[in-house]
Amino acid sequence: MYSMDKIKHLDTLGRHAPAAMQAFAAFDAAAMAPGALSVHTKELIALAVAHTTQCPYCIQIHVDRARKAGCSDAEIAEAVLVTAALRAGAAVTHGTHCFA
């Protein structure tokens, strides 16, 4: 179901909704540009968020970009495990709602 080959259909979205797609592309470029945070740090954040949202396309895109930005295997592994800890923490803290 999740084939990276489907990414080519982003062009289809752009053809049918060009203004929205251009706005998204501009926002994405601005958000991921170097600023107070380096591209290196932003890609680790993006990779962690992609694991939280569990989007296989975003995971692949951002792991590729993280590597291009110089992120090491250890940094990528820690980002993924921080994600796992936050997701587990959310389940634990939401569990407190089970009690009166």
MMTF fields as JSON, N, C-alpha, C and O atoms, coordinates in Angstrom:
{
  "mmtfVersion": "1.0.0",
  "mmtfProducer": "UNKNOWN",
  "numBonds": 399,
  "numAtoms": 400,
  "numGroups": 100,
  "numChains": 1,
  "numModels": 1,
  "chainsPerModel": [1],
  "groupsPerChain": [100],
  "chainIdList": ["A"],
  "bondAtomList": [4, 2, 8, 6, 12, 10, 16, 14, 20, 18, 24, 22, 28, 26, 32, 30, 36, 34, 40, 38, 44, 42, 48, 46, 52, 50, 56, 54, 60, 58, 64, 62, 68, 66, 72, 70, 76, 74, 80, 78, 84, 82, 88, 86, 92, 90, 96, 94, 100, 98, 104, 102, 108, 106, 112, 110, 116, 114, 120, 118, 124, 122, 128, 126, 132, 130, 136, 134, 140, 138, 144, 142, 148, 146, 152, 150, 156, 154, 160, 158, 164, 162, 168, 166, 172, 170, 176, 174, 180, 178, 184, 182, 188, 186, 192, 190, 196, 194, 200, 198, 204, 202, 208, 206, 212, 210, 216, 214, 220, 218, 224, 222, 228, 226, 232, 230, 236, 234, 240, 238, 244, 242, 248, 246, 252, 250, 256, 254, 260, 258, 264, 262, 268, 266, 272, 270, 276, 274, 280, 278, 284, 282, 288, 286, 292, 290, 296, 294, 300, 298, 304, 302, 308, 306, 312, 310, 316, 314, 320, 318, 324, 322, 328, 326, 332, 330, 336, 334, 340, 338, 344, 342, 348, 346, 352, 350, 356, 354, 360, 358, 364, 362, 368, 366, 372, 370, 376, 374, 380, 378, 384, 382, 388, 386, 392, 390, 396, 394],
  "bondOrderList": [1, 1, 1, 1, 1, 1, 1, 1, 1, 1, 1, 1, 1, 1, 1, 1, 1, 1, 1, 1, 1, 1, 1, 1, 1, 1, 1, 1, 1, 1, 1, 1, 1, 1, 1, 1, 1, 1, 1, 1, 1, 1, 1, 1, 1, 1, 1, 1, 1, 1, 1, 1, 1, 1, 1, 1, 1, 1, 1, 1, 1, 1, 1, 1, 1, 1, 1, 1, 1, 1, 1, 1, 1, 1, 1, 1, 1, 1, 1, 1, 1, 1, 1, 1, 1, 1, 1, 1, 1, 1, 1, 1, 1, 1, 1, 1, 1, 1, 1],
  "groupList": [{"groupName": "MET", "atomNameList": ["N", "CA", "C", "O"], "elementList": ["N", "C", "C", "O"], "formalChargeList": [0, 0, 0, 0], "bondAtomList": [1, 0, 2, 1, 3, 2], "bondOrderList": [1, 1, 2], "singleLetterCode": "M", "chemCompType": "L-PEPTIDE LINKING"}, {"groupName": "TYR", "atomNameList": ["N", "CA", "C", "O"], "elementList": ["N", "C", "C", "O"], "formalChargeList": [0, 0, 0, 0], "bondAtomList": [1, 0, 2, 1, 3, 2], "bondOrderList": [1, 1, 2], "singleLetterCode": "Y", "chemCompType": "L-PEPTIDE LINKING"}, {"groupName": "SER", "atomNameList": ["N", "CA", "C", "O"], "elementList": ["N", "C", "C", "O"], "formalChargeList": [0, 0, 0, 0], "bondAtomList": [1, 0, 2, 1, 3, 2], "bondOrderList": [1, 1, 2], "singleLetterCode": "S", "chemCompType": "L-PEPTIDE LINKING"}, {"groupName": "ASP", "atomNameList": ["N", "CA", "C", "O"], "elementList": ["N", "C", "C", "O"], "formalChargeList": [0, 0, 0, 0], "bondAtomList": [1, 0, 2, 1, 3, 2], "bondOrderList": [1, 1, 2], "singleLetterCode": "D", "chemCompType": "L-PEPTIDE LINKING"}, {"groupName": "LYS", "atomNameList": ["N", "CA", "C", "O"], "elementList": ["N", "C", "C", "O"], "formalChargeList": [0, 0, 0, 0], "bondAtomList": [1, 0, 2, 1, 3, 2], "bondOrderList": [1, 1, 2], "singleLetterCode": "K", "chemCompType": "L-PEPTIDE LINKING"}, {"groupName": "ILE", "atomNameList": ["N", "CA", "C", "O"], "elementList": ["N", "C", "C", "O"], "formalChargeList": [0, 0, 0, 0], "bondAtomList": [1, 0, 2, 1, 3, 2], "bondOrderList": [1, 1, 2], "singleLetterCode": "I", "chemCompType": "L-PEPTIDE LINKING"}, {"groupName": "HIS", "atomNameList": ["N", "CA", "C", "O"], "elementList": ["N", "C", "C", "O"], "formalChargeList": [0, 0, 0, 0], "bondAtomList": [1, 0, 2, 1, 3, 2], "bondOrderList": [1, 1, 2], "singleLetterCode": "H", "chemCompType": "L-PEPTIDE LINKING"}, {"groupName": "LEU", "atomNameList": ["N", "CA", "C", "O"], "elementList": ["N", "C", "C", "O"], "formalChargeList": [0, 0, 0, 0], "bondAtomList": [1, 0, 2, 1, 3, 2], "bondOrderList": [1, 1, 2], "singleLetterCode": "L", "chemCompType": "L-PEPTIDE LINKING"}, {"groupName": "THR", "atomNameList": ["N", "CA", "C", "O"], "elementList": ["N", "C", "C", "O"], "formalChargeList": [0, 0, 0, 0], "bondAtomList": [1, 0, 2, 1, 3, 2], "bondOrderList": [1, 1, 2], "singleLetterCode": "T", "chemCompType": "L-PEPTIDE LINKING"}, {"groupName": "GLY", "atomNameList": ["N", "CA", "C", "O"], "elementList": ["N", "C", "C", "O"], "formalChargeList": [0, 0, 0, 0], "bondAtomList": [1, 0, 2, 1, 3, 2], "bondOrderList": [1, 1, 2], "singleLetterCode": "G", "chemCompType": "PEPTIDE LINKING"}, {"groupName": "ARG", "atomNameList": ["N", "CA", "C", "O"], "elementList": ["N", "C", "C", "O"], "formalChargeList": [0, 0, 0, 0], "bondAtomList": [1, 0, 2, 1, 3, 2], "bondOrderList": [1, 1, 2], "singleLetterCode": "R", "chemCompType": "L-PEPTIDE LINKING"}, {"groupName": "ALA", "atomNameList": ["N", "CA", "C", "O"], "elementList": ["N", "C", "C", "O"], "formalChargeList": [0, 0, 0, 0], "bondAtomList": [1, 0, 2, 1, 3, 2], "bondOrderList": [1, 1, 2], "singleLetterCode": "A", "chemCompType": "L-PEPTIDE LINKING"}, {"groupName": "PRO", "atomNameList": ["N", "CA", "C", "O"], "elementList": ["N", "C", "C", "O"], "formalChargeList": [0, 0, 0, 0], "bondAtomList": [1, 0, 2, 1, 3, 2], "bondOrderList": [1, 1, 2], "singleLetterCode": "P", "chemCompType": "L-PEPTIDE LINKING"}, {"groupName": "GLN", "atomNameList": ["N", "CA", "C", "O"], "elementList": ["N", "C", "C", "O"], "formalChargeList": [0, 0, 0, 0], "bondAtomList": [1, 0, 2, 1, 3, 2], "bondOrderList": [1, 1, 2], "singleLetterCode": "Q", "chemCompType": "L-PEPTIDE LINKING"}, {"groupName": "PHE", "atomNameList": ["N", "CA", "C", "O"], "elementList": ["N", "C", "C", "O"], "formalChargeList": [0, 0, 0, 0], "bondAtomList": [1, 0, 2, 1, 3, 2], "bondOrderList": [1, 1, 2], "singleLetterCode": "F", "chemCompType": "L-PEPTIDE LINKING"}, {"groupName": "VAL", "atomNameList": ["N", "CA", "C", "O"], "elementList": ["N", "C", "C", "O"], "formalChargeList": [0, 0, 0, 0], "bondAtomList": [1, 0, 2, 1, 3, 2], "bondOrderList": [1, 1, 2], "singleLetterCode": "V", "chemCompType": "L-PEPTIDE LINKING"}, {"groupName": "GLU", "atomNameList": ["N", "CA", "C", "O"], "elementList": ["N", "C", "C", "O"], "formalChargeList": [0, 0, 0, 0], "bondAtomList": [1, 0, 2, 1, 3, 2], "bondOrderList": [1, 1, 2], "singleLetterCode": "E", "chemCompType": "L-PEPTIDE LINKING"}, {"groupName": "CYS", "atomNameList": ["N", "CA", "C", "O"], "elementList": ["N", "C", "C", "O"], "formalChargeList": [0, 0, 0, 0], "bondAtomList": [1, 0, 2, 1, 3, 2], "bondOrderList": [1, 1, 2], "singleLetterCode": "C", "chemCompType": "L-PEPTIDE LINKING"}],
  "groupTypeList": [0, 1, 2, 0, 3, 4, 5, 4, 6, 7, 3, 8, 7, 9, 10, 6, 11, 12, 11, 11, 0, 13, 11, 14, 11, 11, 14, 3, 11, 11, 11, 0, 11, 12, 9, 11, 7, 2, 15, 6, 8, 4, 16, 7, 5, 11, 7, 11, 15, 11, 6, 8, 8, 13, 17, 12, 1, 17, 5, 13, 5, 6, 15, 3, 10, 11, 10, 4, 11, 9, 17, 2, 3, 11, 16, 5, 11, 16, 11, 15, 7, 15, 8, 11, 11, 7, 10, 11, 9, 11, 11, 15, 8, 6, 9, 8, 6, 17, 14, 11],
  "groupIdList": [1, 2, 3, 4, 5, 6, 7, 8, 9, 10, 11, 12, 13, 14, 15, 16, 17, 18, 19, 20, 21, 22, 23, 24, 25, 26, 27, 28, 29, 30, 31, 32, 33, 34, 35, 36, 37, 38, 39, 40, 41, 42, 43, 44, 45, 46, 47, 48, 49, 50, 51, 52, 53, 54, 55, 56, 57, 58, 59, 60, 61, 62, 63, 64, 65, 66, 67, 68, 69, 70, 71, 72, 73, 74, 75, 76, 77, 78, 79, 80, 81, 82, 83, 84, 85, 86, 87, 88, 89, 90, 91, 92, 93, 94, 95, 96, 97, 98, 99, 100],
  "secStructList": [7, 7, 7, 4, 4, 4, 4, 4, 4, 2, 2, 2, 2, 2, 2, 2, 1, 2, 2, 2, 2, 2, 2, 2, 2, 2, 2, 2, 2, 2, 2, 2, 1, 1, 1, 1, 1, 7, 2, 2, 2, 2, 2, 2, 2, 2, 2, 2, 2, 2, 2, 2, 2, 6, 7, 2, 2, 2, 2, 2, 2, 2, 2, 2, 2, 2, 2, 2, 6, 6, 7, 7, 2, 2, 2, 2, 2, 2, 2, 2, 2, 2, 2, 2, 2, 2, 2, 2, 2, 2, 2, 2, 2, 2, 4, 4, 4, 4, 7, 7],
  "xCoordList": [0.815, 0.0, 0.869, 0.563, 1.94, 2.799, 4.027, 5.046, 3.924, 5.037, 5.561, 4.796, 6.877, 7.473, 7.203, 7.313, 6.855, 6.523, 5.305, 5.156, 4.451, 3.241, 3.563, 2.735, 4.755, 5.145, 5.059, 4.852, 5.22, 5.132, 3.773, 3.637, 2.767, 1.436, 1.297, 0.237, 2.36, 2.344, 2.151, 1.525, 2.698, 2.5, 1.019, 0.538, 0.305, -1.134, -1.859, -2.719, -1.52, -2.118, -1.829, -2.715, -0.6, -0.206, -0.93, -1.263, -1.173, -1.905, -3.352, -3.919, -3.946, -5.36, -5.602, -6.702, -4.592, -4.722, -3.4, -2.706, -3.058, -1.727, -1.446, -0.344, -2.397, -2.145, -1.876, -0.949, -2.675, -2.496, -1.179, -0.471, -0.855, 0.38, 1.597, 2.584, 1.544, 2.648, 2.81, 3.929, 1.694, 1.748, 2.343, 3.149, 1.951, 2.508, 4.008, 4.777, 4.427, 5.853, 6.661, 7.764, 6.118, 6.813, 6.905, 7.951, 5.816, 5.816, 6.821, 7.607, 6.795, 7.717, 9.165, 10.001, 9.458, 10.823, 11.248, 12.378, 10.348, 10.674, 10.873, 11.796, 10.027, 10.124, 11.4, 11.976, 11.837, 13.001, 14.317, 15.378, 14.264, 15.479, 16.276, 15.705, 17.588, 18.379, 17.952, 17.656, 17.932, 17.553, 18.134, 19.322, 17.319, 17.768, 18.165, 19.043, 17.513, 17.876, 18.543, 18.156, 19.534, 20.213, 19.329, 18.394, 19.628, 18.92, 19.118, 18.2, 20.293, 20.613, 19.59, 18.997, 19.393, 18.456, 17.025, 16.249, 16.666, 15.304, 14.964, 13.835, 15.924, 15.644, 15.488, 14.699, 16.222, 16.015, 14.625, 13.948, 14.208, 12.858, 11.827, 10.877, 12.014, 11.07, 10.995, 9.914, 12.124, 12.142, 11.378, 10.623, 11.574, 10.848, 9.346, 8.553, 8.958, 7.537, 6.96, 5.839, 7.701, 7.234, 6.972, 6.03, 7.808, 7.556, 6.329, 5.613, 6.078, 4.89, 3.627, 2.653, 3.648, 2.482, 2.413, 1.392, 3.498, 3.617, 3.366, 2.742, 3.864, 3.753, 4.998, 6.089, 4.855, 6.033, 6.723, 7.94, 5.946, 6.556, 7.435, 8.576, 6.888, 7.652, 8.882, 9.952, 8.731, 9.873, 10.99, 12.135, 10.672, 11.7, 12.312, 13.532, 11.474, 11.974, 12.892, 13.959, 12.478, 13.267, 14.478, 15.454, 14.454, 15.687, 16.711, 17.902, 16.254, 17.169, 17.74, 18.941, 16.879, 17.338, 18.225, 19.184, 17.91, 18.733, 20.141, 21.128, 20.222, 21.545, 22.297, 23.497, 21.577, 22.199, 22.69, 23.692, 21.974, 22.356, 23.466, 23.902, 23.922, 25.038, 24.658, 25.518, 23.396, 22.972, 23.545, 23.529, 24.041, 24.646, 23.573, 22.439, 23.957, 23.054, 22.651, 21.495, 23.601, 23.3, 22.288, 21.39, 22.408, 21.449, 20.066, 19.06, 20.02, 18.743, 18.102, 16.9, 18.893, 18.362, 17.817, 16.737, 18.544, 18.071, 16.803, 15.906, 16.709, 15.495, 14.291, 13.211, 14.479, 13.395, 12.998, 11.811, 13.975, 13.659, 13.055, 12.26, 13.416, 12.729, 11.259, 10.373, 11.006, 9.634, 8.892, 7.764, 9.514, 8.878, 8.58, 7.517, 9.517, 9.315, 8.145, 7.345, 8.038, 6.937, 5.601, 4.61, 5.566, 4.307, 3.92, 2.746, 4.885, 4.603, 4.166, 3.234, 4.841, 4.478, 3.066, 2.355, 2.652, 1.282, 0.28, -0.748, 0.562, -0.34, -0.409, -1.487, 0.733, 0.765, -0.006, -0.836, 0.265, -0.419, -1.908, -2.713, -2.293, -3.722, -4.378, -5.579, -3.576, -4.103, -4.614, -5.428, -4.16, -4.628, -6.113, -6.769, -6.638, -8.048, -8.948, -10.172, -8.351, -9.125, -9.593, -10.372, -9.125, -9.41, -10.146, -9.921, -11.017, -11.812, -10.994, -11.495],
  "yCoordList": [-1.185, 0.0, 1.263, 2.22, 1.272, 2.45, 2.255, 1.732, 2.672, 2.595, 4.002, 4.918, 4.166, 5.476, 5.929, 7.116, 5.0, 5.327, 6.256, 7.01, 6.2, 7.037, 8.524, 9.377, 8.835, 10.234, 11.019, 12.233, 10.323, 11.019, 11.685, 12.599, 11.23, 11.809, 13.155, 13.779, 13.594, 14.957, 15.96, 17.005, 15.624, 16.483, 16.583, 17.644, 15.473, 15.464, 16.4, 17.174, 16.334, 17.258, 18.699, 19.553, 18.957, 20.307, 20.806, 21.988, 19.926, 20.331, 20.683, 21.595, 19.961, 20.162, 21.227, 21.77, 21.516, 22.547, 23.306, 23.239, 24.028, 24.639, 25.681, 25.711, 26.512, 27.555, 26.94, 27.35, 25.972, 25.321, 24.554, 24.582, 23.875, 23.085, 24.005, 23.699, 25.113, 26.072, 26.675, 26.876, 26.959, 27.504, 26.476, 26.826, 25.219, 24.168, 24.042, 23.962, 24.023, 23.879, 25.043, 24.847, 26.247, 27.42, 27.357, 27.662, 26.961, 26.824, 25.769, 25.996, 24.613, 23.527, 23.98, 23.714, 24.659, 25.136, 26.135, 26.084, 27.041, 28.03, 27.373, 27.728, 26.435, 25.767, 24.939, 24.836, 24.358, 23.467, 24.179, 23.557, 25.465, 26.232, 26.467, 26.508, 26.619, 26.912, 28.241, 29.21, 28.253, 29.462, 29.34, 29.053, 29.552, 29.367, 27.915, 27.624, 27.004, 25.581, 25.231, 25.731, 24.382, 23.93, 22.945, 22.376, 22.751, 21.744, 20.375, 19.554, 20.13, 18.878, 18.627, 17.551, 19.612, 19.479, 19.379, 18.566, 20.201, 20.177, 18.821, 18.348, 18.195, 16.884, 15.805, 14.877, 15.911, 14.956, 15.147, 14.174, 16.4, 16.675, 16.122, 15.454, 16.401, 15.929, 14.407, 13.838, 13.757, 12.295, 11.768, 10.802, 12.402, 11.986, 12.193, 11.319, 13.341, 13.611, 12.628, 12.15, 12.325, 11.362, 9.998, 9.305, 9.616, 8.356, 8.464, 7.48, 9.635, 9.835, 9.747, 9.099, 10.397, 10.354, 9.04, 8.715, 8.303, 6.985, 7.048, 6.158, 8.115, 8.262, 7.658, 8.207, 6.539, 5.907, 6.781, 6.708, 7.605, 8.497, 9.531, 9.764, 10.145, 11.16, 10.539, 11.148, 9.335, 8.667, 8.515, 8.872, 7.991, 7.77, 9.081, 9.198, 10.052, 11.346, 11.986, 12.498, 11.957, 12.652, 11.859, 12.458, 10.55, 9.811, 10.089, 10.222, 10.178, 10.51, 11.917, 12.131, 12.869, 14.242, 14.352, 15.122, 13.589, 13.609, 13.116, 13.703, 12.049, 11.536, 12.562, 12.767, 13.207, 14.233, 15.409, 16.044, 15.697, 16.788, 16.38, 17.18, 15.135, 14.676, 13.978, 13.75, 13.635, 12.94, 11.527, 10.82, 11.139, 9.814, 8.774, 9.111, 7.51, 6.422, 6.564, 6.33, 6.947, 7.093, 8.202, 8.042, 9.329, 10.425, 10.011, 10.32, 9.318, 8.854, 7.862, 7.935, 6.936, 5.959, 6.642, 6.291, 7.607, 8.311, 9.104, 9.152, 9.718, 10.463, 9.523, 9.866, 8.342, 7.362, 6.889, 6.739, 6.656, 6.177, 7.267, 6.964, 8.525, 9.621, 9.608, 9.785, 9.399, 9.301, 8.182, 8.374, 7.022, 5.879, 6.201, 5.851, 6.865, 7.218, 8.18, 8.036, 9.171, 10.137, 9.474, 9.782, 8.567, 7.859, 6.975, 6.913, 6.295, 5.45, 6.315, 5.967, 7.433, 8.341, 8.847, 8.988, 9.123, 9.59, 8.509, 8.815, 7.26, 6.171, 6.05, 5.862, 6.156, 6.047, 7.198, 6.972, 8.427, 9.56, 9.579, 9.99, 9.148, 9.046, 7.964, 8.01, 6.992, 5.92, 6.436, 5.775, 7.593, 8.161, 8.531, 8.672, 8.688, 9.013, 7.802, 7.928, 6.651, 5.436, 5.356, 4.473, 6.265, 6.189, 7.439, 8.541, 7.237, 8.352, 9.186, 10.167],
  "zCoordList": [0.0, 0.0, 0.0, -0.711, 0.785, 0.868, -0.004, 0.446, -1.229, -2.16, -2.397, -2.7, -2.257, -2.511, -3.94, -4.248, -4.802, -6.186, -6.262, -7.223, -5.263, -5.246, -5.078, -5.399, -4.577, -4.377, -5.686, -5.675, -6.812, -8.106, -8.296, -9.109, -7.55, -7.672, -6.952, -6.996, -6.296, -5.764, -6.898, -6.722, -8.062, -9.239, -9.601, -9.999, -9.46, -9.744, -8.788, -9.21, -7.504, -6.539, -6.948, -6.911, -7.333, -7.729, -8.961, -9.052, -9.903, -11.113, -10.802, -11.405, -9.862, -9.553, -8.484, -8.381, -7.704, -6.658, -6.568, -5.554, -7.637, -7.704, -6.62, -6.072, -6.309, -5.302, -3.932, -3.234, -3.555, -2.252, -2.21, -1.203, -3.296, -3.322, -3.297, -2.628, -4.007, -3.984, -2.594, -2.122, -1.946, -0.583, 0.379, 1.241, 0.235, 1.083, 0.861, 1.819, -0.407, -0.726, -0.161, 0.349, -0.251, 0.279, 1.799, 2.372, 2.452, 3.91, 4.348, 5.268, 3.688, 4.025, 3.864, 4.727, 2.768, 2.525, 3.595, 4.081, 3.963, 4.988, 6.353, 7.086, 6.686, 7.988, 8.106, 9.189, 7.014, 7.054, 6.734, 6.782, 6.411, 6.114, 7.397, 8.487, 7.265, 8.463, 9.081, 8.383, 10.378, 11.121, 12.513, 12.666, 13.526, 14.902, 15.129, 15.941, 14.405, 14.423, 13.103, 12.047, 13.173, 11.959, 11.195, 11.758, 9.923, 9.127, 9.769, 9.777, 10.299, 10.991, 12.107, 12.181, 12.958, 14.076, 13.58, 14.082, 12.594, 12.064, 11.461, 11.595, 10.802, 10.207, 11.277, 11.102, 12.374, 13.469, 14.079, 14.409, 14.225, 14.72, 13.748, 14.157, 12.46, 11.441, 11.43, 11.28, 11.586, 11.602, 12.813, 12.703, 13.967, 15.172, 15.004, 15.354, 14.471, 14.26, 13.248, 13.422, 12.205, 11.204, 11.831, 11.449, 12.793, 13.492, 14.389, 14.575, 14.942, 15.765, 14.907, 15.292, 13.749, 12.863, 12.085, 11.48, 12.111, 11.469, 9.964, 9.385, 9.346, 7.894, 7.249, 7.394, 6.54, 5.949, 4.904, 4.736, 4.205, 3.225, 3.924, 3.526, 4.969, 5.712, 6.371, 6.391, 6.905, 7.529, 6.509, 6.787, 5.329, 4.312, 3.839, 3.726, 3.567, 3.086, 4.123, 3.781, 5.387, 6.41, 6.873, 7.325, 6.778, 7.075, 5.982, 6.264, 4.739, 3.641, 3.829, 3.664, 4.173, 4.376, 5.621, 5.631, 6.663, 7.878, 7.562, 8.006, 6.803, 6.423, 5.573, 5.754, 4.638, 3.798, 4.643, 4.312, 5.745, 6.638, 7.602, 8.43, 7.491, 8.313, 9.6, 10.451, 9.765, 10.98, 11.0, 9.992, 12.14, 12.297, 12.615, 12.954, 12.497, 12.88, 14.346, 14.7, 15.195, 16.622, 16.856, 17.683, 16.147, 16.3, 15.819, 16.458, 14.7, 14.16, 15.122, 15.378, 15.656, 16.608, 17.852, 18.326, 18.382, 19.573, 19.282, 20.123, 18.126, 17.764, 17.715, 18.195, 17.138, 17.058, 18.46, 18.75, 19.318, 20.658, 21.54, 22.431, 21.309, 22.002, 21.591, 22.428, 20.307, 19.817, 20.532, 20.986, 20.632, 21.296, 22.759, 23.273, 23.421, 24.828, 24.988, 25.913, 24.083, 24.166, 23.901, 24.563, 22.938, 22.643, 23.82, 24.188, 24.41, 25.577, 26.753, 27.478, 26.935, 28.021, 27.889, 28.884, 26.669, 26.445, 26.84, 27.445, 26.508, 26.891, 28.411, 28.975, 29.066, 30.525, 31.172, 32.053, 30.739, 31.37, 31.036, 31.872, 29.842, 29.521, 30.365, 30.633, 30.778, 31.638, 32.963, 33.608, 33.382, 34.653, 34.584, 35.615, 33.361, 33.194, 33.445, 33.456, 33.641, 33.909, 35.359, 35.716, 36.177, 37.608, 38.071, 37.57, 39.023, 39.559, 40.514, 41.063]
}
